[in-house]
Amino acid sequence: VSNAMAQIHSLYNSIGNIYAQENDRTKAGEYYRKAMALAVKRNDHQALGVIYNNLGKQGIETQQMDSAYHYYQ
């Protein structure tokens, strides 16, 4: 079970990607933030890099450059 729990942030990130492809940025952001919270909790820097990249990309796509810059930093 603990190994499966370690992958939930990856599943949330993937769900966020699906919503992003469907142009539902609100839902995509919700799932990216869920993924981020779990990855932070697990101290998973590799996963956080992927998640922050997705959040940064979303910021660019929505013209929220401050948000994009924050996540890319």
KOLZABA-501437 format. One record per residue: residue in three letters; x negated, y, z negated of N, C-alpha, C, O, CB in turn. Coordinates in steps of 0.2 Angstrom, whole numbers, plus 2048, in hexadecimal, padded with zeros to 3 digits. Each point is the difference from the previous one (the first is absolute). Glycine has a CB too. Layout:
alaXYZXYZXYZXYZXYZ ...
This chain:
val7FC7FA8008048068007FC8068008018058038087F57F7 ser7F18068027FC8068007FD8028077FF8068017FF7F87F3 asn8007FD8107FD8018068068038057FE8048047FA7F27FA ala80E8088018058038048018077FE8028048048047F07FD met7FA80D7F98018077FD7FB8058038018068018047F57F4 ala7F580280C7FB8048038018038077FD8058027FB7F47F6 gln80C80380B8028028078068048018018028067F97F37FD ile80A80C7F88068048017FE8078038048028048017F87F2 his7F68098087FF8078027FF7FF8088018058047F97FF7F1 ser8037F780D7FF7FF8088077FF8038018038067F37F87F8 leu8108027FF8077FF8038038068008048028057FD7F37F7 tyr7FF80F7FF8038078007FD8048058048048047FE7FB7F0 asn7F880180D7FC8048058037FE8078018048047F57FD7F5 ser80B7F88088027FE8078078028018028028057F77F47FA ile80B80A7FC8078028008008078028048038048007F57F4 gly7F880C8057FF8078027FF8018078028058037FA7FE7F1 asn7FF7F980F7FE8008078067FF8048018038057F47F97F8 ile80F7FF8018067FF8048058068018028028057FD7F27F8 tyr80280F7FD8048068007FD8068048048038038007F97F1 ala7F680480B7FC8068048017FE8088018058037F77FD7F3 gln8087F880C8017FF8078078018028018028067F67F57F9 glu80E8097FC8078018028018087FF8068028007FD7F27FC asn7F88108028018077FF8048027FA8038058007FB7FC80C asp8027FA7EF8038027FA7FB8017FB7FE7FC7FC80C7FC806 arg7F480F7FE7FA8027FC8018007F97FC7FF7FC80080880E thr80B7FA7F48018007F97FF7F97FD7FD8007FB80C809807 lys7FA7F28017FF7F97FE7F97FE8007FE7FD7FB80E800809 ala7F18058017F97FE8017FC8037FA7FC7FC7FD805804810 gly8008067F27FC8037FA8027FD7F97FB7FF7FC80580C80B glu8067F37F88027FD7FA7FC7F97FF7FD7FF7FB80F806806 tyr7F37F78057FD7FA7FF7F88018007FD7FC7FC80C7FF80A tyr7F580A7FD7F88028007FF8027F87FB7FE7FE80480580E arg8058017F17FF8027F98017FA7FB7FC8007FC80880B807 lys8007F07FF8017FA7FC7F97FC8007FD7FE7FB810802807 ala7F18008047FA7FC8027FA8037FC7FC7FD7FD8087FF80E met7FC80B7F57FA8047FD8007FF7F97FB7FF7FD80680980C ala8057F87F48007FF7F87FE7F97FE7FC8007FB80E808805 leu7F87F38047FD7FA7FE7F97FF8017FC7FD7FC80F7FE807 ala7F28088037F97FF8017FC8047FB7FB7FE7FF80880180E val8008077F17FC8037FB8007FC7FA7FA8007FC80A80B809 lys8017F27F98017FC7FA7FB7FA8007FD7FF7FB80F804804 arg7F37FB8077FB7FA8017F98028017FB7FC80180F7FD803 asn7F580E7FD7FA8038027FD7FD8067FA7FE8018048037F3 asp8067FE8117FE7FD8077FF8068048048028048037F47FA his7F280B8037FE8068048017FF8078018048047F77FF7F3 gln8077F780B8017FE8088078018028018038057F67F57FA ala80E8067FD8078018018028078008038038047FF7F27F7 leu7FB80F8008018078007FE8048068038048027FC7FB7F1 gly7FB7FF8107FE8038068057FF8058018058047F37F97F9 val80F7FC8048057FF8058068047FF8038038047F87F27FE ile80780B7F88078047FE7FF8078008048048037FF7F37F6 tyr7F780C8057FF8078018008028078028058027F77FB7F3 asn8047FC80F8008018078078018038018048047F47F67FD asn80F8017FD8078008038048067FD8038048047FD7F07FC leu7FE80E7FA8048067FD7FD8078048048048017FE7F67F4 gly7F780680C7FE8058048028018078028058027F47FA7F7 lys80B7FB80A8038008078078038008028048047F77F27FF gln80B8087F88078027FF8008077FF8048048037FF7F17F8 gly7F880E8018008077FF7FF8048068038058027F87F97F3 ile8008008107FF8038068068008058028058037F27F77FC glu80F7FE8018067FF8048068047FE8048028047F87F37FE thr80480D7F88068057FD7FD8077FF8048047FD8017F27FE gln7F580B8087FE8077FF7FE8027F98008067FF8067FD80C gln7F97F97F17FF8017F97F88007FF7FE7FB7FD80E8017FF met7F18088067F88008017FD8007F97FB7FC7FF80680A80B asp8027FD7F17FD8007F98017F97FD7FB7FD7FD80880F801 ser8027F18038017F97FE7FB7FB8047FD7FC7FD80F806800 ala7F47FF8097FB7FC8047F98017FE7FC7FB7FF80B80680B tyr7F78057F57F98017FD7FF7FD7FA7FB7FD7FE80580E808 his8057F57F58007FD7F97FE7F98017FC7FD7FD80C80C7FE tyr7FC7F38097FF7F98007FA7FE8047FD7FB7FF80F804801 tyr7F28058057FA7FF8047F98017FB7FB7FD80280B806809 gln7FB8017F07FA8027FC8007FA7FB7FB8007FC80680C805 
